[in-house]
């Protein structure tokens, strides 16, 4: 148990310095500034209520129903295992490859720290999902509207060609990759 606590603290303490100012500010949910309300409504009802969401869904070769299920799908894991995986070079690289898919006006170090913190926070109940991680982000979440990023390097976990330029498809695969990384160690 003490080892798990040390691992969690090793991840959380550096994140605290970056995230504390962000956590003290109110979250912005104004229309157009944060896509989480539109994503929550999409998962709950299937309704597409924002232009960015509609554009992102169209960039994937997956159906709207497949993407909706992928956003909500929960993967079981242990928080300590997740914290340990995120502290590895492979875990850090996996998170960093996802930074271009959202809120392009936030700096990469802030997005990386926020994403790692949200992942660990969502895993505290023994499972993670993309929707759960996004709900725990201490910063706003806006789907990127530019051209996507390149594919994952050979031999690493990443989205297959069917993801296309959809941020949601790539981020959904992030959750599956995190679960795989946290459970094989």
C-alpha positions, 0 to 999 in steps of 0.5 A, a space after each residue: 500500500 505504501 508503494 502505491 501511495 508513493 507512486 500516486 504522490 510522485 505523479 500528483 505532487 509535480 502536477 499540483 504546482 501546475 494545476 493548483 492555479 487552474 483548480 482555483 479558477 472557475 471552470 468555463 462552460 460558456 457556449 463555444 469555449 468548452 465542448 464538454 456540455 455538447 459531448 455529455 449531451 451527445 453521449 446521453 441522448 445522441 444529439 449533436 448540438 455543436 458545430 465542432 462536434 459535428 465536424 469531428 464526428 464527420 472526420 472519422 470512418 466510424 459511425 456516430 453510434 460507434 463513436 458515442 459508445 467509444 466515448 462512454 466505454 469504461 475500462 477497468 483498472 487500478 489507480 496505482 497501476 495507472 499512476 505508475 504507467 503514467 510515470 513511465 516514458 511510454 505513459 508520458 509519450 502516450 499522453 503527449 501524443 494526444 495534446 494536439 487534439 484539443 484546446 490548441 490555445 492551451 500550452 502543452 505542459 498545462 494540457 499534459 498535466 491536466 490530462 494526467 491528473 484527470 486520468 488518475 482522478 477518473 481511475 479512482 473508482 476502478 475504471 476510466 472512460 473518455 467522458 469521465 476523464 474529460 469531465 475531470 479536466 481542470 481546464 476547458 476542453 475544446 475539440 481541435 478544428 485543424 488537421 489532425 496529428 500523425 499516426 502513432 509510431 510503429 510498435 506503440 498503441 494508437 488509433 488505426 486508420 479508421 480514426 481519420 482526423 477525429 479527435 474523439 476517435 483518437 482520444 477514445 483510443 487513448 483510454 484503451 491504450 492507457 488501460 492496456 499500459 496500466 494492466 500489463 505492468 
